[in-house]
Amino acid sequence: MRIFIVGVFCLFSLLGWAQDDSGLETIKAVVKNAQTGTPMESVHVVNLNQVVGTITNDNGEFAISAAVNDTLYFSYLGFKSQKVRVTNDMFKFENTEISLTELAYALEEVIVRPYQLTGYLEIDVKNLPINNAYQYSISGLSVGYEGGNKNPSAVTKVLGAILNPADLLRNLFGKRPNQMRKLRQMKEDDQIRDLLASKFDRETLMELLQLDKMDIQDILNNCNYSQSFITTANDLQILDAISSCYEEFKVLNRKK
């Protein structure tokens, strides 16, 4: 009986060791300003592999789930974003410090002549460029399509999506299944959504989806979003647009 108990204890110990070795653990560290050495509050920290995020507290401290070799992505307005590879030492020691470098911004000259602004509101409003992008709703399809007078291929894109939407979307997403599977996880994490809502540079999306900026633009172009939307939307709106297009692809792909 004693041997049996010892054997069961050893078995559970081995199982526990295997789980610790392969499962996620919690990393605790602090983010500081590289120039001043002061802790930085409200820095966004995203685990690009696990697609989870958090923010630093008043003392610059954060805790996040991770595994060895995961990549942590640090982002804060006015500072250079940074990626850090997770190591065993980061789990053993809780005094790991991450330093972010402040960006130097130079104000560019503001030119108002192209819009012929006069300083009089009633006159200037008439001289402002008009957004000619329109949203088309097509009976039988749950997704609308944008087009406009400044986009000569808008009608072609709409008709192409109607005539053969499955082939169009399969070309977009068929070669990117791993990246696209992260879309749902990204939308479910509040910290990641908050981060994306504050950014317009596509940098975080590029890191999370492992796509370059041109890939993201090609996806949006082929999903019939206007240049006006592509250039002015924040990263969260871009994520929702790609996600909407991808959900349509999955539905059409299942029906085939």
Disulfide bonds with the S-S distance in Angstrom:
Cys223-Cys245 1.94
